[in-house]
């Protein structure tokens, strides 16, 4: 049985995986079941996404 994210990444392999929560203090990254996940709050995600957009 696949998790929702693994099934999604089976169809869309490109991109980063974020878990966004107001409860996250400092952003951190973990690898779970072969997927790299970045845990962050909304402000941190906005900052990371803006940086990714500039690289494109």
N, C-alpha and C positions, 0 to 999 in steps of 0.2 A: 504494500500500500504506500502511495506517495503522499507527502504533505502538499498542501496547497502551493507553497512557494516552489517546491521541487517540480511540481507539475507545470507551474507557470514558466519556470526557467527551462523546462524541457522544450517549450514552444518559443520562448524569447530568451535566448542565452546571453544577450548583451546587457550590461548595466549593473549597477550596484544595488545591494539589498539593504534597506534601512528599516529599523524598528524605531518609530517615533513616539515618544512618551514625555509628558510634562514631568514625570518623576525622575528622569535621567539628569544627573548633575553633569559630570564630565563625560563626554562621548567616549565610547570604547568599541572595539571590534572583537568579535568572537567567531570561530568557525564551528558550526553546528551541522552535523549530518552532511558534511562536505560543502556546505554553503557558507560564504563569509558574510556575516551580518554586522552592520554598524548600528549601534544603539545610541540614540541622541535625542535631544529635545528639538522642538520646532525651530527655534532660533539657530541652533547649530546646523540643522539640516539646510536651512535657507543659506547659511554661509557656505557650506560645502557645495551645495547645488550651484550657487553663483560662481564658485571657483571652477567647477566642472564645465559650466557654460562658456567661460572665458577660454578654456583649453580647446574647445571644439572649433 
